[in-house]
């Protein structure tokens, strides 16, 4: 397959066999990376004909034919693991490496898939980014995670929402009221209005989603108006949130 690398027992290698051969051809401490790692982890479909991509330390210069070699000065502990017998970049390192080569929606899809496959989650990814030097990949991944994943504690999200309500000149709600067996985030009893703010946008289990639906249905069945805003909307679209609140409160006051 390459100098010093042989396929034994079968004339045609699988894709994983070609990846393993590429890593072995690049020598000690080499590991599968970038789009090849994405495909091995199952984070994205990569075309079959793509060259294997391998990362080595910056001081080494292997050049096996048919292999795309990347050299890196920043290979941290935990960046390299093993999957199906192949040395490969960790899910975090893989996402950092490919972030500059993907559109925002493609990167988000890869992050979501890592979450669904149990490889990592947005909170763990953000924590891992804190220990790394800034690069184009870390900046893109951090921007996505800070916007679309759990970032604020319940109390921080509550304070942000209440500040938004105050700036909009709207009456302040009660917080933490238990209604119909559920603790509400915000409740305007005189208006019959309940607002829930989701601390998670896409990192949510089916069980959590089902519980939220039952909560909303219980309030609606009791005659309450219910609004639900995501953390992303509260943090990045405050004018929109305030507009929806203002229109809803005006309608309820006129009823």
C-alpha positions as YAML, in Angstrom:
chain: A
units: angstrom
residues:
- id: 1
  name: UNK
  ca: [0.00, 0.00, 0.00]
- id: 2
  name: UNK
  ca: [2.82, 2.36, 0.95]
- id: 3
  name: UNK
  ca: [6.51, 1.94, 1.70]
- id: 4
  name: UNK
  ca: [6.63, -0.59, 4.55]
- id: 5
  name: UNK
  ca: [2.82, -0.96, 4.71]
- id: 6
  name: UNK
  ca: [1.26, -4.14, 3.30]
- id: 7
  name: UNK
  ca: [-2.23, -5.51, 2.91]
- id: 8
  name: UNK
  ca: [-2.24, -9.18, 3.88]
- id: 9
  name: UNK
  ca: [-4.93, -11.68, 2.97]
- id: 10
  name: UNK
  ca: [-7.11, -9.65, 0.64]
- id: 11
  name: UNK
  ca: [-6.33, -7.79, -2.58]
- id: 12
  name: UNK
  ca: [-8.94, -5.03, -2.12]
- id: 13
  name: UNK
  ca: [-9.02, -2.96, 1.04]
- id: 14
  name: UNK
  ca: [-12.09, -1.38, 2.57]
- id: 15
  name: UNK
  ca: [-12.15, 2.36, 3.11]
- id: 16
  name: UNK
  ca: [-11.18, 1.84, 6.74]
- id: 17
  name: UNK
  ca: [-8.28, -0.31, 5.60]
- id: 18
  name: UNK
  ca: [-7.02, 2.50, 3.38]
- id: 19
  name: UNK
  ca: [-7.31, 4.94, 6.29]
- id: 20
  name: UNK
  ca: [-5.32, 2.64, 8.55]
- id: 21
  name: UNK
  ca: [-2.68, 2.18, 5.85]
- id: 22
  name: UNK
  ca: [-2.40, 5.97, 5.43]
- id: 23
  name: UNK
  ca: [-1.89, 6.48, 9.18]
- id: 24
  name: UNK
  ca: [0.73, 3.72, 9.35]
- id: 25
  name: UNK
  ca: [2.54, 5.15, 6.32]
- id: 26
  name: UNK
  ca: [2.89, 8.51, 8.08]
- id: 27
  name: UNK
  ca: [4.74, 6.96, 11.00]
- id: 28
  name: UNK
  ca: [4.72, 7.23, 14.74]
- id: 29
  name: UNK
  ca: [2.14, 9.56, 16.37]
- id: 30
  name: UNK
  ca: [0.28, 10.12, 13.09]
- id: 31
  name: UNK
  ca: [-3.51, 10.08, 13.26]
- id: 32
  name: UNK
  ca: [-6.49, 10.22, 10.92]
- id: 33
  name: UNK
  ca: [-7.95, 13.73, 10.83]
- id: 34
  name: UNK
  ca: [-10.15, 16.30, 9.10]
- id: 35
  name: UNK
  ca: [-12.76, 14.90, 6.71]
- id: 36
  name: UNK
  ca: [-11.45, 11.35, 7.05]
- id: 37
  name: UNK
  ca: [-11.95, 11.58, 10.82]
- id: 38
  name: UNK
  ca: [-15.40, 13.09, 10.25]
- id: 39
  name: UNK
  ca: [-16.33, 10.07, 8.17]
- id: 40
  name: UNK
  ca: [-14.85, 7.56, 10.65]
- id: 41
  name: UNK
  ca: [-16.81, 9.13, 13.52]
- id: 42
  name: UNK
  ca: [-19.97, 9.17, 11.40]
- id: 43
  name: UNK
  ca: [-20.41, 12.93, 11.70]
- id: 44
  name: UNK
  ca: [-20.80, 13.60, 8.00]
- id: 45
  name: UNK
  ca: [-20.99, 11.70, 4.74]
- id: 46
  name: UNK
  ca: [-17.76, 12.14, 2.79]
- id: 47
  name: UNK
  ca: [-17.38, 11.05, -0.83]
- id: 48
  name: UNK
  ca: [-15.69, 7.71, -1.29]
- id: 49
  name: UNK
  ca: [-12.91, 8.99, -3.54]
- id: 50
  name: UNK
  ca: [-11.60, 11.59, -1.10]
- id: 51
  name: UNK
  ca: [-7.92, 11.21, -0.19]
- id: 52
  name: UNK
  ca: [-7.19, 9.98, 3.34]
- id: 53
  name: UNK
  ca: [-6.24, 12.91, 5.60]
- id: 54
  name: UNK
  ca: [-3.64, 12.42, 8.31]
- id: 55
  name: UNK
  ca: [-2.11, 14.84, 10.83]
- id: 56
  name: UNK
  ca: [1.47, 14.61, 12.12]
- id: 57
  name: UNK
  ca: [3.65, 16.75, 14.36]
- id: 58
  name: UNK
  ca: [4.95, 19.90, 12.66]
- id: 59
  name: UNK
  ca: [8.54, 18.64, 12.83]
- id: 60
  name: UNK
  ca: [7.84, 15.61, 10.64]
- id: 61
  name: UNK
  ca: [7.43, 15.54, 6.84]
- id: 62
  name: UNK
  ca: [6.08, 12.20, 5.63]
- id: 63
  name: UNK
  ca: [4.89, 12.22, 2.02]
- id: 64
  name: UNK
  ca: [3.15, 8.94, 1.21]
- id: 65
  name: UNK
  ca: [1.53, 9.01, -2.19]
- id: 66
  name: UNK
  ca: [-2.26, 9.43, -2.20]
- id: 67
  name: UNK
  ca: [-2.42, 10.83, 1.36]
- id: 68
  name: UNK
  ca: [-3.15, 14.43, 2.34]
- id: 69
  name: UNK
  ca: [-0.80, 15.19, 5.23]
- id: 70
  name: UNK
  ca: [-1.38, 18.04, 7.71]
- id: 71
  name: UNK
  ca: [1.34, 19.21, 10.09]
- id: 72
  name: UNK
  ca: [0.34, 20.67, 13.46]
- id: 73
  name: UNK
  ca: [2.26, 22.49, 16.19]
- id: 74
  name: UNK
  ca: [-0.60, 22.13, 18.67]
- id: 75
  name: UNK
  ca: [-1.45, 18.50, 19.38]
- id: 76
  name: UNK
  ca: [-2.78, 18.41, 22.94]
- id: 77
  name: UNK
  ca: [-3.33, 15.54, 25.34]
- id: 78
  name: UNK
  ca: [-6.70, 14.10, 24.48]
- id: 79
  name: UNK
  ca: [-6.56, 15.17, 20.83]
- id: 80
  name: UNK
  ca: [-5.87, 11.62, 19.65]
- id: 81
  name: UNK
  ca: [-7.87, 8.52, 20.43]
- id: 82
  name: UNK
  ca: [-8.61, 5.22, 18.68]
- id: 83
  name: UNK
  ca: [-11.65, 4.01, 16.79]
- id: 84
  name: UNK
  ca: [-11.90, 0.62, 15.09]
- id: 85
  name: UNK
  ca: [-8.17, 0.16, 15.57]
- id: 86
  name: UNK
  ca: [-7.28, 3.43, 13.82]
- id: 87
  name: UNK
  ca: [-5.57, 6.37, 15.54]
- id: 88
  name: UNK
  ca: [-7.92, 9.29, 14.97]
- id: 89
  name: UNK
  ca: [-8.49, 12.84, 16.18]
- id: 90
  name: UNK
  ca: [-10.97, 13.20, 19.04]
- id: 91
  name: UNK
  ca: [-14.47, 14.48, 18.21]
- id: 92
  name: UNK
  ca: [-13.53, 17.95, 19.53]
- id: 93
  name: UNK
  ca: [-10.27, 18.10, 17.56]
- id: 94
  name: UNK
  ca: [-12.09, 16.80, 14.47]
- id: 95
  name: UNK
  ca: [-14.75, 19.52, 14.66]
- id: 96
  name: UNK
  ca: [-12.10, 22.22, 15.17]
- id: 97
  name: UNK
  ca: [-10.10, 20.98, 12.18]
- id: 98
  name: UNK
  ca: [-13.04, 20.89, 9.78]
- id: 99
  name: UNK
  ca: [-14.90, 24.01, 10.95]
- id: 100
  name: UNK
  ca: [-13.20, 26.36, 8.43]
- id: 101
  name: UNK
  ca: [-14.08, 23.97, 5.59]
- id: 102
  name: UNK
  ca: [-17.80, 23.70, 6.36]
- id: 103
  name: UNK
  ca: [-20.71, 26.07, 6.01]
- id: 104
  name: UNK
  ca: [-22.35, 27.08, 9.30]
- id: 105
  name: UNK
  ca: [-25.31, 24.74, 8.80]
- id: 106
  name: UNK
  ca: [-22.97, 21.84, 7.96]
- id: 107
  name: UNK
  ca: [-20.94, 22.44, 11.12]
- id: 108
  name: UNK
  ca: [-24.13, 22.61, 13.18]
- id: 109
  name: UNK
  ca: [-25.27, 19.30, 11.66]
- id: 110
  name: UNK
  ca: [-21.95, 17.70, 12.60]
- id: 111
  name: UNK
  ca: [-22.22, 18.99, 16.19]
- id: 112
  name: UNK
  ca: [-25.78, 17.71, 16.43]
- id: 113
  name: UNK
  ca: [-24.74, 14.31, 15.13]
- id: 114
  name: UNK
  ca: [-21.88, 14.09, 17.65]
- id: 115
  name: UNK
  ca: [-24.45, 14.77, 20.35]
- id: 116
  name: UNK
  ca: [-26.91, 12.14, 19.05]
- id: 117
  name: UNK
  ca: [-24.16, 9.54, 18.72]
- id: 118
  name: UNK
  ca: [-23.03, 10.14, 22.30]
- id: 119
  name: UNK
  ca: [-19.56, 11.26, 21.20]
- id: 120
  name: UNK
  ca: [-19.74, 14.66, 22.88]
- id: 121
  name: UNK
  ca: [-22.23, 17.38, 23.75]
- id: 122
  name: UNK
  ca: [-22.23, 21.17, 23.41]
- id: 123
  name: UNK
  ca: [-21.38, 21.78, 27.06]
- id: 124
  name: UNK
  ca: [-18.37, 19.43, 26.92]
- id: 125
  name: UNK
  ca: [-17.26, 20.92, 23.61]
- id: 126
  name: UNK
  ca: [-17.34, 24.45, 25.02]
- id: 127
  name: UNK
  ca: [-15.37, 23.35, 28.07]
- id: 128
  name: UNK
  ca: [-12.78, 21.72, 25.83]
- id: 129
  name: UNK
  ca: [-12.41, 24.88, 23.75]
- id: 130
  name: UNK
  ca: [-11.47, 26.90, 26.84]
- id: 131
  name: UNK
  ca: [-8.15, 25.03, 27.11]
- id: 132
  name: UNK
  ca: [-7.11, 25.69, 23.51]
- id: 133
  name: UNK
  ca: [-5.32, 28.54, 21.80]
- id: 134
  name: UNK
  ca: [-7.57, 30.52, 19.45]
- id: 135
  name: UNK
  ca: [-7.61, 29.41, 15.83]
- id: 136
  name: UNK
  ca: [-10.03, 29.87, 12.94]
- id: 137
  name: UNK
  ca: [-11.60, 26.52, 13.82]
- id: 138
  name: UNK
  ca: [-11.98, 27.19, 17.54]
- id: 139
  name: UNK
  ca: [-13.50, 30.62, 16.84]
- id: 140
  name: UNK
  ca: [-16.10, 29.22, 14.42]
- id: 141
  name: UNK
  ca: [-17.01, 26.33, 16.70]
- id: 142
  name: UNK
  ca: [-17.23, 28.55, 19.76]
- id: 143
  name: UNK
  ca: [-19.43, 31.06, 17.95]
- id: 144
  name: UNK
  ca: [-21.84, 28.28, 16.98]
- id: 145
  name: UNK
  ca: [-21.91, 26.69, 20.43]
- id: 146
  name: UNK
  ca: [-22.35, 29.92, 22.34]
- id: 147
  name: UNK
  ca: [-25.29, 30.83, 20.15]
- id: 148
  name: UNK
  ca: [-27.07, 27.49, 19.90]
- id: 149
  name: UNK
  ca: [-26.24, 25.41, 22.95]
- id: 150
  name: UNK
  ca: [-26.77, 25.57, 26.69]
- id: 151
  name: UNK
  ca: [-24.73, 28.49, 27.86]
- id: 152
  name: UNK
  ca: [-26.64, 30.27, 30.63]
- id: 153
  name: UNK
  ca: [-27.73, 28.81, 33.93]
- id: 154
  name: UNK
  ca: [-31.43, 29.04, 34.71]
- id: 155
  name: UNK
  ca: [-30.83, 32.03, 37.00]
- id: 156
  name: UNK
  ca: [-28.74, 33.87, 34.38]
- id: 157
  name: UNK
  ca: [-31.32, 33.28, 31.68]
- id: 158
  name: UNK
  ca: [-34.05, 34.45, 34.07]
- id: 159
  name: UNK
  ca: [-32.17, 37.67, 34.86]
- id: 160
  name: UNK
  ca: [-31.61, 38.34, 31.16]
- id: 161
  name: UNK
  ca: [-35.30, 37.83, 30.37]
- id: 162
  name: UNK
  ca: [-36.48, 40.02, 33.27]
- id: 163
  name: UNK
  ca: [-34.11, 42.80, 32.17]
- id: 164
  name: UNK
  ca: [-35.57, 42.53, 28.69]
- id: 165
  name: UNK
  ca: [-39.12, 42.85, 30.08]
- id: 166
  name: UNK
  ca: [-38.10, 45.90, 32.14]
- id: 167
  name: UNK
  ca: [-36.46, 47.67, 29.18]
- id: 168
  name: UNK
  ca: [-39.61, 47.06, 27.13]
- id: 169
  name: UNK
  ca: [-41.67, 48.89, 29.78]
- id: 170
  name: UNK
  ca: [-43.84, 45.82, 30.43]
- id: 171
  name: UNK
  ca: [-45.19, 44.74, 33.82]
- id: 172
  name: UNK
  ca: [-42.86, 42.34, 35.61]
- id: 173
  name: UNK
  ca: [-44.09, 38.75, 36.05]
- id: 174
  name: UNK
  ca: [-44.02, 36.36, 38.97]
- id: 175
  name: UNK
  ca: [-41.29, 33.73, 38.75]
- id: 176
  name: UNK
  ca: [-41.27, 30.11, 39.84]
- id: 177
  name: UNK
  ca: [-45.04, 29.85, 40.32]
- id: 178
  name: UNK
  ca: [-46.37, 26.27, 40.34]
- id: 179
  name: UNK
  ca: [-49.42, 25.91, 38.09]
- id: 180
  name: UNK
  ca: [-51.20, 22.68, 37.23]
- id: 181
  name: UNK
  ca: [-48.38, 20.62, 38.69]
- id: 182
  name: UNK
  ca: [-45.59, 22.43, 36.80]
- id: 183
  name: UNK
  ca: [-43.17, 25.12, 37.91]
- id: 184
  name: UNK
  ca: [-43.41, 28.06, 35.51]
- id: 185
  name: UNK
  ca: [-40.57, 30.35, 34.54]
- id: 186
  name: UNK
  ca: [-42.69, 33.53, 34.31]
- id: 187
  name: UNK
  ca: [-46.36, 34.12, 35.09]
- id: 188
  name: UNK
  ca: [-48.56, 37.20, 34.71]
- id: 189
  name: UNK
  ca: [-51.58, 36.14, 36.83]
- id: 190
  name: UNK
  ca: [-53.70, 39.20, 35.98]
- id: 191
  name: UNK
  ca: [-53.27, 38.49, 32.27]
- id: 192
  name: UNK
  ca: [-53.41, 34.71, 32.35]
- id: 193
  name: UNK
  ca: [-50.02, 34.56, 30.58]
- id: 194
  name: UNK
  ca: [-47.19, 32.06, 31.07]
- id: 195
  name: UNK
  ca: [-43.77, 32.35, 29.42]
- id: 196
  name: UNK
  ca: [-41.19, 29.57, 29.39]
- id: 197
  name: UNK
  ca: [-37.56, 30.15, 28.40]
- id: 198
  name: UNK
  ca: [-35.64, 27.12, 27.17]
- id: 199
  name: UNK
  ca: [-32.07, 26.90, 28.41]
- id: 200
  name: UNK
  ca: [-31.39, 24.46, 25.55]
- id: 201
  name: UNK
  ca: [-32.07, 24.93, 21.86]
- id: 202
  name: UNK
  ca: [-31.00, 21.79, 20.08]
- id: 203
  name: UNK
  ca: [-29.41, 19.76, 22.90]
- id: 204
  name: UNK
  ca: [-32.71, 18.42, 24.21]
- id: 205
  name: UNK
  ca: [-33.89, 14.86, 24.79]
- id: 206
  name: UNK
  ca: [-37.21, 13.50, 23.51]
- id: 207
  name: UNK
  ca: [-38.28, 13.11, 27.15]
- id: 208
  name: UNK
  ca: [-37.65, 16.81, 27.83]
- id: 209
  name: UNK
  ca: [-39.52, 17.82, 24.71]
- id: 210
  name: UNK
  ca: [-42.50, 15.64, 25.61]
- id: 211
  name: UNK
  ca: [-42.60, 17.11, 29.13]
- id: 212
  name: UNK
  ca: [-42.55, 20.64, 27.71]
- id: 213
  name: UNK
  ca: [-45.46, 19.80, 25.41]
- id: 214
  name: UNK
  ca: [-47.48, 18.38, 28.31]
- id: 215
  name: UNK
  ca: [-46.71, 21.48, 30.39]
- id: 216
  name: UNK
  ca: [-47.87, 23.81, 27.60]
- id: 217
  name: UNK
  ca: [-50.97, 21.71, 26.97]
- id: 218
  name: UNK
  ca: [-51.93, 21.77, 30.66]
- id: 219
  name: UNK
  ca: [-51.70, 25.57, 30.74]
- id: 220
  name: UNK
  ca: [-53.65, 25.97, 27.49]
- id: 221
  name: UNK
  ca: [-56.37, 23.58, 28.66]
- id: 222
  name: UNK
  ca: [-56.74, 25.75, 31.78]
- id: 223
  name: UNK
  ca: [-57.26, 28.85, 29.64]
- id: 224
  name: UNK
  ca: [-53.79, 30.37, 29.95]
- id: 225
  name: UNK
  ca: [-51.86, 31.91, 27.07]
- id: 226
  name: UNK
  ca: [-48.42, 30.28, 26.79]
- id: 227
  name: UNK
  ca: [-45.32, 31.55, 25.02]
- id: 228
  name: UNK
  ca: [-42.00, 29.71, 24.76]
- id: 229
  name: UNK
  ca: [-38.70, 31.41, 23.82]
- id: 230
  name: UNK
  ca: [-35.32, 29.80, 23.25]
- id: 231
  name: UNK
  ca: [-32.11, 30.88, 24.94]
- id: 232
  name: UNK
  ca: [-30.86, 32.03, 21.53]
- id: 233
  name: UNK
  ca: [-33.88, 34.30, 21.05]
- id: 234
  name: UNK
  ca: [-33.58, 35.83, 24.52]
- id: 235
  name: UNK
  ca: [-29.87, 36.50, 24.09]
- id: 236
  name: UNK
  ca: [-29.59, 37.39, 20.42]
- id: 237
  name: UNK
  ca: [-33.09, 38.58, 19.42]
- id: 238
  name: UNK
  ca: [-34.31, 40.64, 22.40]
- id: 239
  name: UNK
  ca: [-36.20, 43.12, 20.21]
- id: 240
  name: UNK
  ca: [-38.17, 40.29, 18.63]
- id: 241
  name: UNK
  ca: [-38.97, 38.75, 22.03]
- id: 242
  name: UNK
  ca: [-40.06, 42.13, 23.40]
- id: 243
  name: UNK
  ca: [-42.25, 42.72, 20.33]
- id: 244
  name: UNK
  ca: [-44.02, 39.37, 20.72]
- id: 245
  name: UNK
  ca: [-44.53, 39.99, 24.43]
- id: 246
  name: UNK
  ca: [-45.84, 43.50, 23.86]
- id: 247
  name: UNK
  ca: [-48.37, 42.38, 21.25]
- id: 248
  name: UNK
  ca: [-49.51, 39.43, 23.34]
- id: 249
  name: UNK
  ca: [-49.96, 41.51, 26.49]
- id: 250
  name: UNK
  ca: [-51.87, 44.19, 24.56]
- id: 251
  name: UNK
  ca: [-54.24, 41.54, 23.19]
- id: 252
  name: UNK
  ca: [-54.80, 39.99, 26.61]
- id: 253
  name: UNK
  ca: [-55.41, 43.38, 28.25]
- id: 254
  name: UNK
  ca: [-57.99, 44.24, 25.57]
- id: 255
  name: UNK
  ca: [-59.82, 40.92, 25.96]
...
